[in-house]
Amino acid sequence: MRSLIAVLAAIIYFLASPSLAHEQRVTIQDAAWLEGRWVGEGFGGQLEEIWMAPVGGQMVGHFRMIQDGRPAFYEFLLIEEHEGGLRYRVKHFNPDMVGWEEKDGFHEFPWVSASDGELRFGGLILRRIDADTSDHVIVTRDANGAESEYVLRYQRVT
C-alpha cells in the first residue's frame, strides 16, 4: 500500500509541477507576443522583423537587414508547434532572392523550453522585455565549447 501511495504521490507531483506542466502545454500562443513589426540594430546594420498572427499552429515572419541603405539579406521565418514544443526554422536569401540553403533546406533552432515571455531554442532565445521591447539572443559556441551571446534589441513599431 505504501508503494502505491508513493507512486500516486510521484504522479501527482509530476502532473502538478509548474515547469513540467508548462512544458506540456506549450503552443504557438506562447509565441503570439511576437506578432507585429519590430526594428533594431545589429551586425553593422538596421534590422526589421515582421511576424503575422498565429494560425493553425504556426507563425510566419520575415526579416531583412539593411546596410548602407541597401538590403544585405532576407530571412523567411517559421515558428510552429512540433512534437509537444515549438520549432523555429529559417531560410536565408540574398537581395536578389537567391537562397543560401538547398531547395528543401533550412536552418532549424531546436526546441528547448518556454517560460513567461521567453522562448528558448538551441542557439536562439526570444525574450519579451516589455510589450514593445524584445531581445533576440543568438548563442554561439566556439571550438573549445565556450558560449557567447549576441543580443539584438528590437522595438515594436506597429
N, C-alpha and C positions, 0 to 999 in steps of 0.2 A: 504494500500500500504506500509506504514511504517513497519508493522509487517512482510510482505512478504520480504522486504529488510533486515530486521533484521534476519529472518530465513535463507535467502540466505547467508548473511554475516557469520552467525554461521556455516553453512555447509562448506563454503569456508575456514574459519578458521580451522575447524576440519580436512578437507582434506589436507590443506597446512601445518599443524603443523608438524615440523620436527620430533619430538619424536613420535607422533602418526603415522605419515606416515611411519617412520622406523619400528615401531612395526608391522604395517600391512604388510610390505614387507619381513619380516624375513624368510629366507630359510636356508637350510643346507649349502649354500655357505657362510653364516655368520660364520660358524664353520670351513671352509676349511683351515684356517691358522694353524689348529692343525695337519694337515697331516704331518707324519714323525715320527721319533724316538726321544723320549725325555728321559733324565735321570736327577735324582736329589737325594736328601737325605731327610729323614723324618721318624718319628715313629721309630727311632733307627735302620734304615737300608737304603739300596740303593733302589731307585725306578726307574722303567723303564716303559714307556708307549709308545705304538706304535699305530698310527692312520692311517687308509687307506683313500684314496681319497673319496670324496663324490660320491655316485652312487644311483640313484633312490630315492633321498630324505633322504638318511641315510649315516652315517659314522660309521664304525665298528672299534673298537680298543681292545687292551688287555693291561693289567697291570700286573706287578709282583713286589713283594717286596722280597729283598734278605737280610737275617740277618745271620751273621757269615758264609758267603759263601754258604748258602743254601736257597732255596726258602722258604719263610714264608707263602705266599698265592698268589693267582692269582685272576684277575677280567676279565670278558668279558664285554666290554663296547659298548653301542649303543647310538648315538645321532641321532634323527630322527625328521622330520617335523611332527607336530601333532597339529591339531586344531588351525592353524594360528600362531603357535610358534614352539618351539623345545621341545623335552623332552630327558632326559638323564637317561638311565637305566643301572643297574649294576647287574651282577651275580657274586658271590664270590665262590672261590674254595680253598680247602686245597691243599697242594702239591701233594697229591695222587688223585686229581681231584674229591674228594667228595664235593658236593655243600653245601653251607651254607643255601641257601633258598630252599623252597619246589620246586618240579619239575617244576611247572609253575610260580614260584615266582621269584621276583627280587626286588632290591631296586630302587625306582624312585625318581629323583630330579625333582620336578615340575617346569615348565617354569615360568620365571619372566619377563626378558627383554633382549634386546641386544643393544649395542652401539658399536661404532668403536673399535674393538679389545677386546670386553668384552661380555661374555655371562653370564647371571645371572639365576640361578636355585634356588629353595628353598633349602638352605643348602649347595650350591656349587656355586662358582664364578670362571670362567675360564677367565684369564686376560692376554692378549698379552702385554708383556713389550717391546719387540722389535722382529725382525724377528727370533731370535734364543733363546729367553728367554720368559718363561710364568710362571705365578703364578696360582696355583690351590688353592683356598681359601675354606677351609671347615668351615662352620659356624654352631656352636652348640648353644644350649640354655639350661641353667640349670633349675632346678626345680622352681626357682624364676623368670624365664623369662629373665635372663641376658644373653646376647650373648657373645660368644667368637669366635675368628677367629684363625685358624691354617693355616699358609701359607706354601705351598710346592712349592719351586722354582725349575723349570725344565729348562734344557738347551737342545736345539735341537742338535743332533749329526749326523743326516742324513736327 
